[in-house]
Amino acid sequence: MEINWKKAEELVENPVLVMTIEEHEYASFVLSLKEIINELFKKFGEILGKELQERLNKIIVRELEEKLRIYIT
């Protein structure tokens, strides 16, 4: 899976373009993003330790939900 970063930047600048995304593109984008986030969470845990990792994870998840409307489960 790979994220089309140019397309992602266009969507941030003009969210109405979401309507032009094909279903498979959207699914691929979301799955890739979740994979990246999960890998980052693991690396943060290795560096920060469990307590700080959990706090950072909550902050990141909240930011993704509020700003990008992406919900990590």
N, C-alpha and C positions, 0 to 999 in steps of 0.2 A: 504494500500500500504506500502511496506517496501523495503528499499534499501539493496541489497546484497553488503555490504561494502568490503568484500574480493574480489568480482568480480570487484568492482569499482577500488580498488587499483591495481589489475592486469591490468586493462585497462589504467590506468595512466602510469604504468611502460611500457606497451607494447600496444600502440594504435592500432596496426594491429589486435589485438584480437576482435576489434569491429565487424569485419566480421563474427565472430562466434556467435554473440548474436542473439537470436531469436527475432522476431519482438515484441512479447508480453513482453519479458524481457526488451527490450529497452524502450517501451512505459511505462511500470510500473516504471522503473528507472527514466525516465524523469519526469513523473507526480509526483512521490514521492519527487524528488529533488525540483520541483517547489513548492510543498506544504510546504516543509521545509523552503525554501527561503521566501515564502510569510508570514509564521508565524514569521520568524526572523525579517522581515521588520516591521511587526505590533509591535513586542516587542521593536525594536529599536525606533519606533515612540513614544511609551509610555514613554520610558526612556529619549530620547533626545529632544523631541519636533519636530514639523513639519519641520522646516527649516533644522536642522541637519539631520533628518531622510531622507529627500529628497536628500541631498548631499551624505550621506552614501549609499543610495540605488543606486544612479548613479554610484558610485565607484564600488560597488559590481557587478552590472549588467555588467559594462565594463570589469571587471576582468573575470567574467564567460564567456563573449563573446570572449575575447582575448585568454584566457588560455584553456578553455574547449569547446569552440564553442557551448555553450548553450545560446540560445536566449530566454529571458523572455519577454513575451508580456502581 
